[in-house]
Amino acid sequence: MSALFACEDPATWRRVYDKYWSVAEVKKAKGKNPGKLLNLDKWYQEELPAVISSRSDKHLTLSELVKLMEWKLTRGKFRPRLQQLVASNSEDTVEKCSRKAFSLLPDVQAAIAELSSLKGVGPATASAVLAAGAPEQAAFMSDEAMESVPGLKPIQYTAKHYALYLGKMLELTKSLNKADPQQDWTPHRLELCLWAFTIATQQQLPLLKDVDMKCSSSDTDQRPTKKLKTR
């Protein structure tokens, strides 16, 4: 469990959120393909949500799903076979399936199941689709965020485990919005914070030195985390 997840001070979370792109810049510089992750992340975090929201019926195109998978694999573990499988879906199938998935919300589990019927798409990729189009209802199932949330070990990349993860993210989102006058916290934004905090901690970046953790670390899990497989 991350010290950040145990913190219920909105100001602390906001300071971490404000550091997201700085952490992404550093991770980009240390990657095998400098610039690729940052460009894909900018697209996923900013451009894709705007495009999905502009459509009268929210959905993804095949090219967008392929690019989303590229973003996911660049941000986490690279598995070229998944990209090939996703690209083998038809344009019509992707649009119909994603359209139905968004129409099933707020039943996130039903939407995850619908998207998982696509070739190469599991709960983690499905969660990325939903987080891009409905950030107030879903959060991406990233390694870093999953490892930061208590009560999820051993972590499994299944729909059932996603339900546990999202439940805890929604609960914390509600708590932060109750304490924060701005009330702009979403499960998606929490995932960004947990990702940035975890990467900065792992790489011993000085970027978060000014983040004052106004919470007790006595409840955090200090045991080393194991490498996890993504799906």
PyMOL commands that set and color helices and strands:
alter all, ss='L'
color gray80, all
select helices_A, chain A and resi 10-17+20-30+36-54+62-75+80-87+91-104+108-115+123-133+143-148+159-179+187-202+206-208
alter helices_A, ss='H'
color red, helices_A
deselect
rebuild
show_as cartoon
